[in-house]
Amino acid sequence: MDNHRITRRLLLTGSLGLLAGCSSTWQGVSFPSLYGGTPGVDRRYRKRHVRYDGNEPAGTILVDTSQRYLYSIESGGWAMRYGIGVGEEGLTLKGRAVVGRKAEWPTWTPTASMIRRKPELAQYAGGVTGGPHNPLGASALYLYRNGQDTKFRLHGTNAPWTIGQAVSNGCIRLTNEDIVDLYARTPIGTSVLII
């Protein structure tokens, strides 16, 4: 009887191991699944449904740059929490904005200020087409103020090990799997508060 239980446990463990090797597909491109965790991402930054007792209404996105979490606030005192990578010191947008545009596998073009800080980015001034090689990852939510593009984004990343760190040129990055989830639940016009 004990051997039978061990075999069932081993079978269950083996099945979970196979799931960890699965991948998700977004617009025909595969990336690692969170069943076993995105490789290189600290467990504390994995997507999680959490209690929310703040003042922002349901439907708002709250970005806490110091804690490295983004909250998609839901009704009833709940939120979906995602781990994020943030901008280097002094490079992050603060305050309120709205999602003014959304794109799947967006083209990335470095801004003039990015090229001034990192001249090696000039080689990409013509833009980098969407795909797994692109720094914006699987999708992007474009942040606007007063009808104008702020040039800041909530986007995926082809460097998931940077989640939880301050390494970007100011944008907020999520794993590709997390940005796909956030993209699906976020309509254009969604209010965003970055603290």
BAFI-3210 file (N, C-alpha, C; in Angstrom, 3 decimals, decimal comma, padded with zeros to 6 digits):
// residues 195
n [1|2|3|4|5|6|7|8|9|10|11|12|13|14|15|16|17|18|19|20|21|22|23|24|25|26|27|28|29|30|31|32|33|34|35|36|37|38|39|40|41|42|43|44|45|46|47|48|49|50|51|52|53|54|55|56|57|58|59|60|61|62|63|64|65|66|67|68|69|70|71|72|73|74|75|76|77|78|79|80|81|82|83|84|85|86|87|88|89|90|91|92|93|94|95|96|97|98|99|100|101|102|103|104|105|106|107|108|109|110|111|112|113|114|115|116|117|118|119|120|121|122|123|124|125|126|127|128|129|130|131|132|133|134|135|136|137|138|139|140|141|142|143|144|145|146|147|148|149|150|151|152|153|154|155|156|157|158|159|160|161|162|163|164|165|166|167|168|169|170|171|172|173|174|175|176|177|178|179|180|181|182|183|184|185|186|187|188|189|190|191|192|193|194|195]
n.u [000,820|001,942|003,903|002,247|001,113|003,395|004,024|001,793|002,223|004,684|003,858|002,068|003,853|005,617|003,845|003,281|005,803|006,030|004,102|005,391|007,209|005,704|004,579|003,272|001,327|001,261|-000,166|000,955|003,569|005,676|006,220|007,693|005,654|003,833|003,238|005,291|006,735|008,212|011,366|014,071|012,635|011,942|010,077|008,376|007,489|005,632|002,496|-000,435|-003,535|-004,785|-005,794|-007,139|-007,054|-007,013|-007,606|-008,202|-010,488|-012,251|-011,104|-008,984|-005,463|-002,811|000,452|003,137|006,126|008,213|007,812|007,757|005,487|002,524|-000,885|-003,943|-006,881|-009,744|-013,297|-014,892|-012,793|-010,455|-007,500|-005,517|-002,229|000,916|004,360|006,928|009,411|011,201|011,937|015,274|016,760|015,127|014,031|011,403|007,978|005,666|002,594|-000,693|-002,161|-003,585|-004,552|-003,914|-003,561|-003,150|-001,060|-000,193|002,675|004,437|006,215|009,417|010,968|013,717|013,625|014,630|015,848|016,629|018,562|020,439|021,304|022,256|024,181|024,683|022,223|021,397|021,593|019,162|017,336|015,592|013,656|012,571|011,153|008,164|008,177|009,736|012,355|012,199|012,432|010,010|008,414|005,589|003,247|001,953|000,885|000,094|000,857|-000,913|-001,269|-003,426|-004,294|-001,916|000,846|002,910|005,277|005,901|005,450|003,525|004,699|005,701|008,598|011,746|013,583|013,091|014,300|014,834|012,678|011,482|013,607|015,361|015,933|015,174|014,592|012,708|010,132|007,523|007,981|006,728|006,534|006,242|004,022|002,507|001,971|000,370|-001,892|-002,666|-003,101|-005,364|-007,324|-007,535|-009,057|-008,844|-008,502|-008,409|-007,670|-004,527|-002,379|000,732|002,967]
n.v [-001,199|001,310|001,642|002,028|004,551|006,159|005,895|007,167|009,779|010,325|010,211|012,383|014,468|014,268|014,941|017,613|018,641|018,377|020,233|022,555|022,876|023,766|026,200|029,480|030,964|033,861|035,660|033,872|033,473|031,788|031,797|031,346|029,637|030,483|028,305|026,863|028,984|031,857|031,602|032,765|034,718|036,004|034,339|035,926|037,891|036,857|036,672|037,329|036,971|039,292|040,824|044,128|047,228|049,913|053,337|053,686|053,324|050,393|049,032|050,666|051,017|050,603|051,510|050,670|051,778|051,647|049,303|047,507|046,459|046,068|046,808|045,645|046,847|045,413|044,890|044,665|044,675|043,453|042,696|042,097|041,294|042,101|041,438|043,812|045,445|048,441|051,931|053,267|055,268|058,333|058,165|057,368|057,800|059,640|059,944|060,590|059,031|057,896|054,917|055,252|053,996|050,725|047,952|044,967|042,952|045,266|047,798|048,977|052,016|053,846|056,768|060,223|061,210|058,823|057,936|059,972|059,452|056,869|056,380|054,171|053,193|054,501|053,063|051,827|053,734|053,837|052,080|048,935|046,051|044,330|041,373|038,457|039,331|041,981|044,786|045,664|043,501|041,209|042,787|046,156|048,862|052,109|055,111|058,079|061,646|064,361|063,929|063,518|061,509|060,157|058,889|056,856|053,475|050,557|047,454|044,292|042,118|041,040|040,247|038,719|038,253|040,711|041,619|043,124|044,774|047,968|049,013|049,882|052,295|053,935|053,030|050,718|047,378|044,074|040,472|038,668|036,943|038,050|040,671|040,078|039,070|041,353|043,160|042,018|042,482|045,212|048,053|050,659|053,954|053,373|054,350|055,181|055,128|056,082|055,581]
n.w [000,000|000,821|-001,158|-003,347|-002,826|-002,935|-005,628|-006,807|-005,835|-007,065|-009,712|-009,808|-009,129|-011,297|-013,373|-012,751|-013,138|-015,897|-016,690|-015,898|-017,878|-019,973|-022,386|-023,066|-025,661|-027,599|-030,010|-031,875|-030,990|-028,743|-025,172|-021,882|-019,481|-016,480|-014,893|-013,733|-013,065|-014,458|-015,896|-013,954|-012,566|-009,431|-006,917|-005,316|-006,998|-008,696|-010,418|-008,555|-006,861|-004,665|-001,526|-001,441|000,053|-000,430|-001,618|-004,299|-007,021|-008,332|-011,398|-011,805|-012,407|-010,297|-009,710|-007,838|-007,468|-005,609|-004,146|-006,189|-007,497|-009,472|-009,434|-010,539|-009,980|-008,581|-008,027|-004,771|-002,923|-003,874|-005,838|-008,765|-008,553|-009,867|-010,360|-011,076|-013,169|-012,862|-013,725|-013,826|-011,218|-011,019|-013,553|-013,848|-014,605|-012,666|-010,802|-012,198|-015,084|-018,202|-019,974|-023,204|-025,578|-026,999|-027,862|-029,585|-029,677|-030,083|-032,004|-031,121|-030,459|-029,557|-027,498|-028,019|-025,694|-024,467|-026,248|-025,939|-023,301|-023,599|-026,024|-027,706|-028,393|-030,633|-032,976|-033,187|-033,858|-036,001|-035,273|-033,840|-034,946|-033,828|-031,745|-030,188|-029,769|-029,234|-027,024|-025,833|-025,530|-025,438|-025,491|-025,127|-023,072|-023,594|-022,009|-021,415|-020,971|-020,654|-023,292|-024,656|-025,630|-023,201|-023,571|-021,904|-020,901|-020,032|-020,246|-021,771|-021,463|-022,818|-021,107|-018,543|-016,053|-014,968|-013,568|-010,655|-010,299|-010,691|-013,590|-016,109|-018,797|-017,766|-018,259|-017,202|-016,676|-017,225|-016,908|-020,005|-019,993|-017,912|-018,878|-021,054|-019,759|-018,249|-020,357|-021,589|-019,664|-019,493|-020,596|-023,135|-021,917|-019,261|-015,946|-014,524|-011,800|-010,709|-008,188]
ca.u [000,000|002,805|004,513|001,227|001,023|004,611|003,884|000,849|002,908|005,663|003,124|001,594|005,022|006,078|002,891|003,514|007,063|005,744|003,419|006,370|007,894|004,785|004,743|002,084|001,496|000,593|-000,049|001,799|004,922|005,666|007,093|007,521|004,434|004,038|002,921|006,477|007,415|009,058|012,768|014,784|011,775|011,783|008,722|007,529|006,987|004,677|001,115|-001,191|-004,780|-004,562|-006,738|-006,775|-007,849|-006,671|-008,664|-008,441|-011,669|-012,111|-010,832|-007,768|-004,162|-001,937|001,830|003,945|007,491|009,148|007,601|007,909|004,236|001,434|-002,166|-005,127|-007,846|-011,033|-014,332|-014,987|-011,589|-009,447|-006,685|-004,530|-000,925|001,982|005,702|007,361|010,704|010,931|012,982|016,405|016,508|014,815|013,536|010,049|006,827|004,911|001,296|-001,810|-002,175|-004,600|-004,129|-004,404|-003,384|-002,656|-000,507|000,343|004,006|004,664|007,526|010,104|011,885|014,245|013,376|015,841|016,518|017,279|019,769|021,426|021,862|022,931|024,395|024,665|020,854|021,170|021,452|017,764|016,524|014,561|012,678|012,762|009,843|007,662|008,571|010,398|013,634|011,889|012,413|008,665|007,772|004,384|002,264|002,237|-000,163|000,734|000,315|-001,176|-001,743|-004,014|-004,368|-000,578|001,644|003,984|006,431|006,062|004,636|003,468|004,979|006,377|010,049|012,494|014,567|012,250|015,097|014,920|011,493|011,876|014,780|015,269|016,908|014,674|014,710|011,575|008,877|007,231|007,985|006,172|006,844|005,352|002,761|001,732|001,456|-000,731|-003,038|-003,071|-003,608|-006,710|-008,272|-007,413|-009,538|-008,331|-009,164|-008,196|-006,895|-003,306|-001,684|002,083|003,507]
ca.v [000,000|002,484|001,803|002,545|005,994|006,789|005,928|008,243|011,063|010,512|010,503|013,759|015,342|014,247|015,706|019,036|018,989|018,564|021,520|023,630|023,037|024,284|027,599|030,168|031,546|035,143|036,047|032,934|033,372|031,133|032,241|030,449|029,714|030,652|027,103|026,574|030,255|032,313|031,441|033,952|035,647|035,697|033,873|036,975|038,761|036,157|037,170|036,790|037,640|039,746|041,786|045,525|048,093|051,309|054,279|053,754|052,532|049,238|049,420|051,477|050,358|051,277|051,051|051,025|051,578|051,311|047,901|046,732|045,772|046,726|046,263|045,881|046,841|044,792|045,219|043,811|044,673|042,553|043,177|041,179|041,924|041,634|041,955|044,697|046,105|049,885|052,781|053,654|056,453|059,574|057,955|056,831|058,694|059,603|060,599|059,980|058,947|056,955|054,074|055,915|053,113|049,386|047,291|043,614|042,867|046,615|048,254|049,796|053,025|054,604|058,205|061,048|061,277|057,526|057,900|060,866|058,755|055,641|056,593|052,918|052,933|055,209|052,071|051,414|054,941|053,544|051,179|047,486|045,449|043,491|039,970|038,093|040,045|043,386|045,109|045,898|042,218|040,719|043,850|047,390|049,831|053,414|056,045|059,426|062,723|065,464|063,547|063,420|060,335|060,488|058,057|055,811|052,312|049,326|046,537|043,027|042,200|039,865|040,036|038,545|038,252|042,082|041,924|043,396|045,649|049,308|048,923|050,334|053,710|054,639|052,296|049,646|046,113|042,871|039,314|038,623|036,307|038,992|041,786|039,544|039,023|042,736|043,698|041,489|043,006|046,667|048,803|052,015|054,897|052,970|055,262|054,614|055,945|055,593|056,189]
ca.w [000,000|000,858|-002,472|-004,250|-002,561|-003,453|-007,087|-007,131|-005,609|-008,126|-010,932|-009,679|-009,207|-012,688|-014,180|-012,486|-013,797|-017,324|-016,825|-015,744|-019,152|-020,973|-022,718|-023,524|-026,985|-027,792|-031,411|-032,594|-030,438|-027,433|-024,100|-020,739|-018,687|-015,035|-014,121|-012,945|-012,869|-015,550|-015,489|-013,496|-011,824|-008,013|-006,593|-004,723|-008,061|-009,546|-010,403|-007,411|-006,485|-003,290|-000,934|-001,666|000,933|-000,725|-001,979|-005,744|-007,393|-009,221|-012,772|-011,816|-012,278|-009,334|-009,854|-006,676|-007,948|-004,527|-003,774|-007,428|-007,809|-010,180|-009,006|-011,348|-008,879|-008,870|-007,046|-003,597|-002,107|-004,429|-006,961|-009,326|-008,323|-010,749|-010,122|-012,164|-013,213|-012,938|-014,277|-012,986|-010,390|-011,716|-014,904|-013,852|-014,586|-011,403|-010,851|-012,916|-016,542|-018,685|-021,082|-024,402|-026,734|-026,704|-029,042|-029,450|-030,265|-030,611|-032,455|-030,122|-030,966|-028,421|-027,547|-028,138|-024,382|-024,241|-027,082|-025,298|-022,142|-024,051|-027,461|-028,464|-028,844|-031,902|-034,043|-033,240|-034,036|-036,990|-034,670|-033,809|-035,156|-032,752|-031,689|-028,937|-029,666|-028,988|-025,597|-025,296|-025,272|-026,102|-025,692|-024,391|-022,776|-023,750|-021,024|-021,921|-020,089|-021,421|-024,693|-025,243|-025,278|-022,254|-023,966|-020,895|-021,225|-019,248|-021,345|-021,499|-021,549|-023,246|-020,034|-017,349|-014,815|-014,453|-012,768|-009,272|-010,299|-011,285|-014,670|-017,403|-019,129|-017,195|-018,408|-016,253|-017,413|-016,623|-017,740|-021,164|-019,613|-017,105|-019,684|-021,858|-018,851|-017,965|-021,622|-021,805|-018,676|-019,419|-021,767|-023,366|-021,022|-017,860|-015,125|-013,979|-010,800|-010,455|-006,961]
c.u [000,861|003,465|003,534|001,086|002,236|004,512|002,916|001,498|003,915|004,988|002,630|002,752|005,550|005,163|003,075|004,806|006,870|005,032|004,395|007,117|006,994|005,107|003,412|002,379|000,676|000,874|000,990|003,213|004,825|006,593|006,773|006,230|004,764|003,620|004,099|007,257|008,262|010,505|013,403|013,953|011,602|010,315|007,824|006,948|006,055|003,284|000,343|-002,451|-004,668|-005,689|-006,225|-007,671|-007,517|-007,873|-008,981|-009,624|-011,327|-011,939|-009,587|-006,544|-003,324|-000,550|002,627|005,407|008,457|009,029|007,759|006,690|003,296|000,158|-003,240|-006,298|-009,209|-012,051|-014,253|-013,725|-010,503|-008,663|-005,839|-003,205|000,123|003,314|006,150|008,841|010,416|012,128|014,094|016,052|016,277|014,218|012,092|009,011|006,136|003,575|000,292|-001,633|-003,359|-003,989|-004,759|-004,327|-002,868|-002,091|000,015|001,639|004,379|006,089|008,116|011,052|012,410|013,956|014,707|016,584|017,203|018,592|020,843|022,098|022,698|023,116|024,370|023,261|020,529|020,987|020,007|016,810|015,411|013,483|013,062|011,373|009,460|008,106|009,336|011,739|013,441|011,816|011,024|007,878|006,474|003,323|002,630|000,964|000,528|000,059|000,253|-001,566|-002,251|-004,009|-003,027|000,145|002,794|005,312|006,770|005,047|004,588|003,642|005,628|007,878|010,635|013,621|013,820|013,013|015,233|013,690|011,932|013,054|014,469|016,322|016,453|014,944|013,467|010,260|008,743|007,140|007,431|006,661|005,881|004,006|001,893|001,192|000,320|-002,006|-003,558|-003,689|-005,068|-007,734|-008,309|-007,924|-008,815|-009,160|-009,000|-007,293|-005,698|-002,725|-000,351|002,629|004,919]
c.v [001,258|002,730|002,400|004,064|006,720|006,916|007,028|009,612|011,343|010,855|011,951|014,745|015,411|015,039|017,196|019,498|019,197|019,878|022,679|023,881|023,583|025,734|028,161|030,756|032,821|035,574|035,186|032,769|032,774|031,825|031,409|030,698|029,889|029,419|026,752|027,839|030,611|032,208|032,775|034,935|035,150|035,359|034,984|037,915|038,053|036,745|036,503|037,627|037,996|040,661|043,191|046,392|049,577|052,116|054,335|052,851|051,346|049,728|050,269|050,574|051,217|050,667|051,576|050,737|051,189|049,849|046,948|045,860|046,684|046,024|046,638|045,711|046,337|045,232|044,281|043,723|043,727|043,251|042,031|041,920|041,260|042,208|042,767|045,041|047,574|050,632|053,021|054,950|057,687|059,398|057,468|057,942|058,542|060,306|059,837|060,045|058,061|056,104|054,674|055,064|051,772|048,788|045,908|043,537|044,205|046,833|049,111|050,744|053,800|056,099|058,948|061,106|059,955|057,462|058,827|060,190|057,549|055,722|055,314|052,561|053,618|054,233|051,595|052,583|054,743|052,596|049,714|046,867|044,549|042,052|039,699|038,792|041,503|043,688|045,355|044,613|042,016|041,783|045,045|048,203|051,189|054,419|057,460|060,356|063,851|065,180|063,374|062,173|060,776|059,836|057,008|054,714|051,329|048,255|045,247|043,214|040,910|039,570|039,842|038,549|039,663|042,485|042,048|044,352|047,011|049,388|049,545|051,827|054,477|053,907|051,222|048,352|044,988|041,682|039,326|038,001|037,267|040,152|041,313|039,496|040,430|043,381|043,283|042,103|044,533|047,362|050,148|052,964|054,557|053,978|054,527|055,604|055,305|056,338|055,689]
c.w [000,000|-000,483|-003,475|-004,074|-003,124|-004,970|-007,506|-006,943|-006,709|-009,447|-010,918|-009,807|-010,631|-013,599|-013,985|-013,135|-015,292|-017,568|-016,733|-017,045|-020,251|-021,282|-023,149|-024,887|-027,067|-029,214|-032,143|-032,073|-029,041|-026,455|-022,869|-019,974|-017,209|-014,235|-013,216|-012,658|-014,073|-015,093|-015,100|-012,698|-010,394|-007,724|-006,059|-005,770|-009,034|-009,366|-009,271|-007,180|-005,001|-002,828|-001,206|-000,798|000,744|-001,173|-003,470|-006,116|-008,291|-010,652|-012,918|-011,790|-011,341|-009,463|-008,659|-007,029|-006,835|-004,105|-004,959|-007,727|-008,579|-009,755|-010,016|-010,384|-009,358|-007,823|-005,846|-002,763|-002,581|-005,534|-007,480|-009,214|-009,209|-010,285|-011,330|-012,056|-013,446|-013,523|-013,278|-012,257|-011,245|-013,100|-014,971|-013,807|-013,230|-011,607|-011,696|-014,425|-016,919|-019,785|-022,336|-025,648|-026,241|-027,988|-028,676|-030,246|-030,905|-031,126|-031,345|-030,827|-029,765|-028,599|-027,663|-026,804|-024,040|-025,017|-026,511|-024,111|-022,537|-025,565|-028,305|-028,970|-030,167|-033,061|-034,217|-033,494|-035,064|-036,480|-034,774|-033,923|-033,980|-032,871|-030,419|-028,722|-029,242|-027,492|-025,006|-025,086|-026,024|-026,341|-024,833|-024,213|-022,738|-022,821|-021,592|-020,779|-020,981|-022,924|-025,386|-024,732|-024,370|-022,627|-022,906|-021,178|-020,060|-020,318|-020,866|-021,584|-022,096|-022,258|-018,709|-016,034|-014,231|-013,644|-011,307|-009,170|-010,922|-012,382|-015,989|-017,615|-018,694|-017,289|-017,336|-017,042|-016,558|-017,447|-018,925|-020,804|-018,807|-017,937|-020,586|-021,006|-018,573|-019,199|-021,840|-020,852|-018,635|-020,684|-021,921|-022,512|-019,556|-017,159|-014,522|-012,976|-010,506|-009,243|-006,718]
res [m|d|n|h|r|i|t|r|r|l|l|l|t|g|s|l|g|l|l|a|g|c|s|s|t|w|q|g|v|s|f|p|s|l|y|g|g|t|p|g|v|d|r|r|y|r|k|r|h|v|r|y|d|g|n|e|p|a|g|t|i|l|v|d|t|s|q|r|y|l|y|s|i|e|s|g|g|w|a|m|r|y|g|i|g|v|g|e|e|g|l|t|l|k|g|r|a|v|v|g|r|k|a|e|w|p|t|w|t|p|t|a|s|m|i|r|r|k|p|e|l|a|q|y|a|g|g|v|t|g|g|p|h|n|p|l|g|a|s|a|l|y|l|y|r|n|g|q|d|t|k|f|r|l|h|g|t|n|a|p|w|t|i|g|q|a|v|s|n|g|c|i|r|l|t|n|e|d|i|v|d|l|y|a|r|t|p|i|g|t|s|v|l|i|i]
***
